[in-house]
Amino acid sequence: MVVPAPAGSSLDVIVRAMADTLRAGWGQSLVVENKPGAGGTIGMDLVAKAAPDGYTLGIGFNGPIAFGPFMFKKMPYDPTKDLIPIVLTSSQPNVLAVPANHPASNMREFIAWSKTQGDKLSYASVGQGSSSHLSMELLKATAGFEATHIPFNGSPPAALSVAQNETQALLAVEPALLSLVQGGRLKLLGVTSPQRLPSRPDLQTVAEAGFPGFDALAWNGIFAPAGTPSDIIARLNTDINAAMADPAFRQNMLKQGLIIGGGSPAQFKSFIDSETRKWGAIITKVGIKLD
């Protein structure tokens, strides 16, 4: 199983959490190979070019699947032609973090406040072209306010910039913000998922703030090389769905604030197609390029 991210990353944790269940069901070893770099495209390229026999899979995410075709002039593979979606493994919304002394107390108030700031507002992201970046651009376009993007290399420096009021907002996954929230330096105002989070039912959704249908999730799923026989894809889908139904796996994922996936290959493909259209429009509008 190729993981296009470093050891210890959320993708790595997901794969290793389900590995024991898959090993038992398959009766053979499952080797996890971390191949980070180039926004996830290095790892997914290895999957795309592997033998289509069901023995090499990869866990892909928004970046190298839905974002990459619009941000890179040339990718080493075509996500729509060279990879077969097997199953959505999990998704995770971003939460809106602001300095602890910010006047807003929820998402609706933050949007109203942002519209009074003109061009003075700046926001942090965890990196250029990240879900953190694109989710805020979608929020800006949907709600109608302006803000200057200040990208950082990862969650810790981005969150610290907001805590120090060097930037005024950040959309990022909740676990990355908890230490500063618990330390009283950040507060959370809302969430980018269609429904409120079970772990934080106090956080207002963007839809509840007056923008129905808003949905911005970081997601990941399992892929096989194009040409893998349909019966193998069906078996893999069944086995991975079973692994994700394991109580220990579910508890582990929920503890990290992840929404557990599942479903058929066709459902996952339809989801990817929808995400690609949505984010492609935002990336093209903003003009984000990574090469």
C-alpha positions in Angstrom: 0.0 0.0 0.0 1.6 3.3 -1.2 1.1 6.3 1.1 1.9 9.5 -0.7 2.7 11.2 2.7 5.2 10.9 5.5 5.1 8.3 8.3 2.9 9.6 11.1 0.7 11.6 8.7 -3.1 11.2 8.9 -3.0 9.1 5.7 -0.3 6.8 7.2 -2.3 6.4 10.4 -5.4 5.4 8.4 -3.6 2.7 6.4 -1.8 1.3 9.4 -5.0 1.3 11.5 -6.7 -1.0 8.9 -3.7 -3.0 8.0 -4.0 -5.7 10.7 -7.7 -6.4 9.7 -6.7 -6.6 6.0 -3.7 -8.9 6.7 -6.0 -11.3 8.6 -8.6 -11.3 5.9 -6.1 -11.7 3.0 -3.9 -14.2 4.8 -0.7 -12.4 3.7 1.5 -9.4 4.6 0.6 -5.9 3.8 3.6 -3.7 3.3 3.1 0.1 3.7 5.5 2.3 1.7 5.6 6.0 2.4 6.4 8.0 -0.8 5.8 11.7 0.0 6.6 14.6 -2.3 5.3 16.9 -5.1 1.9 17.3 -3.5 1.3 13.6 -3.3 1.9 13.0 -7.0 5.1 11.0 -6.5 3.3 8.3 -4.6 0.2 8.2 -6.8 2.4 8.0 -9.9 3.9 4.8 -8.5 0.4 3.3 -8.1 -0.6 4.4 -11.6 2.4 2.7 -13.1 2.2 -0.5 -11.1 1.1 -3.8 -12.5 -2.7 -4.0 -12.5 -2.9 -7.2 -10.5 -4.4 -6.0 -7.2 -1.1 -6.2 -5.3 -0.2 -2.5 -5.4 -2.7 0.0 -4.1 -2.5 3.5 -2.9 -4.3 5.9 -0.6 -5.0 9.1 -2.5 -6.4 12.4 -1.3 -7.7 15.7 -2.7 -4.4 17.0 -3.8 -3.0 14.5 -6.3 -6.5 13.4 -7.5 -8.8 16.5 -7.7 -6.5 19.5 -7.3 -3.3 18.5 -9.1 -4.7 18.5 -12.7 -5.5 22.2 -12.3 -2.3 23.3 -10.3 0.4 21.5 -12.2 1.2 22.2 -15.9 1.9 18.5 -16.4 1.3 15.6 -14.2 3.0 12.2 -14.6 -0.4 10.4 -14.7 -4.0 11.2 -15.4 -6.1 10.6 -12.3 -9.2 9.9 -14.3 -7.6 7.4 -16.7 -4.7 5.9 -14.9 -6.2 5.1 -11.5 -9.4 3.2 -10.5 -11.2 4.4 -7.3 -12.0 1.5 -4.9 -13.5 3.1 -1.8 -13.6 6.4 0.1 -11.9 5.8 3.4 -12.5 9.0 5.3 -13.1 12.7 5.1 -12.5 15.6 7.5 -13.8 19.1 7.5 -11.8 22.2 8.3 -12.7 24.3 11.3 -12.5 28.1 11.4 -9.9 29.3 13.9 -9.5 33.0 14.9 -7.5 34.8 17.7 -9.0 34.3 21.1 -10.0 37.9 21.4 -11.8 38.1 18.0 -15.2 39.8 18.3 -17.1 37.1 16.4 -18.6 34.2 18.3 -19.8 32.0 15.4 -19.4 31.6 11.6 -22.2 34.0 10.7 -20.7 36.7 12.8 -17.3 36.1 11.4 -18.6 36.4 7.8 -20.4 39.6 8.7 -17.3 41.0 10.4 -15.1 40.0 7.4 -17.3 42.1 5.1 -16.5 45.2 7.1 -12.7 44.8 6.8 -12.2 45.7 3.2 -8.7 44.6 2.1 -7.3 44.6 5.6 -8.1 41.0 6.4 -5.5 38.3 5.9 -5.8 34.5 6.5 -3.3 31.8 7.1 -3.2 28.4 5.4 -1.1 25.2 5.9 0.3 25.5 2.4 -0.2 26.8 -1.1 -2.8 24.7 -2.8 -3.8 22.8 0.3 -7.4 22.0 1.4 -6.9 24.7 4.1 -6.1 27.2 1.3 -8.8 26.2 -1.2 -11.5 25.9 1.5 -11.0 29.5 2.5 -11.0 30.6 -1.1 -14.4 28.8 -1.6 -15.7 30.5 1.6 -14.6 33.9 0.3 -16.2 33.4 -3.1 -19.4 32.0 -1.5 -19.8 34.6 1.3 -18.5 37.6 -0.6 -15.6 39.0 1.4 -11.9 39.7 0.6 -8.8 38.4 2.4 -5.2 38.1 1.5 -3.7 34.6 1.6 -0.6 34.0 3.7 0.6 30.4 3.2 2.7 28.6 5.8 4.6 25.3 5.8 2.2 23.2 7.9 -0.4 23.6 10.6 1.8 24.7 13.6 3.2 27.9 12.1 -0.1 28.8 10.5 -2.0 28.4 13.7 0.6 30.3 15.7 0.3 33.3 13.2 -3.4 33.5 14.0 -2.9 33.1 17.7 -0.4 36.0 17.5 -2.9 38.0 15.4 -0.4 38.3 12.5 -3.2 36.8 10.4 -6.9 36.9 11.4 -8.2 33.4 10.4 -7.3 29.9 9.5 -9.3 26.9 8.2 -7.5 23.7 9.3 -8.4 20.3 10.7 -9.4 20.4 14.4 -6.6 18.2 15.9 -3.9 20.5 14.6 -5.5 23.4 16.5 -6.4 21.8 19.8 -3.3 22.8 21.8 -3.7 26.5 21.1 -7.5 26.3 21.6 -7.0 24.6 25.0 -4.3 27.1 25.9 -6.8 30.0 25.3 -4.9 31.5 22.4 -7.4 30.5 19.6 -11.1 30.0 19.4 -13.1 28.0 16.9 -16.2 29.5 15.2 -17.4 27.1 12.6 -17.0 24.1 10.4 -16.9 23.5 6.7 -18.9 20.2 6.7 -22.6 20.1 5.8 -23.5 18.9 9.3 -22.1 19.9 12.7 -19.3 17.7 14.1 -20.3 15.2 16.7 -17.1 16.1 18.6 -17.9 19.8 18.5 -21.7 20.3 18.2 -21.3 23.9 19.2 -19.6 24.9 15.9 -21.9 26.4 13.3 -21.7 25.2 9.7 -21.3 27.6 6.8 -24.7 26.5 5.6 -26.3 27.5 8.9 -24.5 30.9 8.5 -26.7 31.6 5.5 -25.0 29.7 2.6 -26.9 26.4 2.0 -25.0 23.6 0.3 -21.6 24.7 1.4 -19.3 21.7 1.7 -15.5 21.6 1.9 -13.9 18.4 3.1 -10.4 17.0 3.0 -10.9 13.4 1.9 -8.9 10.2 1.0 -9.6 6.8 -0.5 -8.0 3.7 -1.9 -7.0 3.4 -5.6 -5.7 0.7 -7.9 -3.9 1.0 -11.2 -6.0 1.3 -14.3 -6.6 -2.1 -15.9 -7.1 -4.0 -12.6 -9.8 -6.6 -13.3 -13.3 -5.7 -12.1 -13.6 -8.8 -9.9 -10.4 -7.8 -8.0 -11.7 -4.3 -7.6 -15.0 -5.7 -6.2 -13.1 -8.0 -3.8 -10.9 -5.2 -2.6 -13.9 -2.9 -2.0 -15.7 -5.6 0.1 -12.6 -6.3 2.2 -11.7 -2.6 2.8 -15.3 -1.8 3.7 -15.2 -4.7 6.2 -11.9 -3.4 7.7 -13.5 0.0 8.1 -16.4 -1.5 10.0 -14.1 -2.9 12.6 -15.0 -1.3 16.0 -11.4 -0.6 16.9 -10.7 1.1 13.6 -13.8 3.2 13.8 -13.0 4.3 17.4 -9.5 5.3 16.3 -10.7 7.3 13.3 -13.5 9.1 15.3 -10.9 10.0 18.0 -9.0 11.9 15.3 -12.1 13.8 14.1 -12.4 11.8 10.9 -15.7 11.0 9.2 -15.5 7.3 8.2 -16.2 6.6 4.5 -17.3 3.4 2.7 -19.5 2.6 -0.3 -19.0 1.3 -3.8 -16.3 2.1 -6.4 -19.1 3.8 -8.5 -20.1 6.0 -5.6 -16.5 7.0 -4.9 -15.9 7.8 -8.6 -19.0 10.0 -8.7 -17.8 11.8 -5.6 -14.4 12.4 -7.1 -16.0 13.7 -10.3 -18.1 16.2 -8.3 -15.1 17.3 -6.2 -12.9 17.8 -9.3 -15.5 20.0 -10.9 -16.0 22.1 -7.8 -12.3 22.6 -6.9 -11.2 23.0 -10.5 -13.4 26.0 -10.8 -11.9 27.6 -7.6 -8.3 26.8 -8.6 -8.8 28.3 -12.0 -10.5 31.4 -10.7 -7.7 32.1 -8.1 -4.9 31.1 -10.5 -3.1 28.7 -8.2 0.0 27.1 -9.8 2.5 24.9 -8.1 5.1 24.6 -10.9 
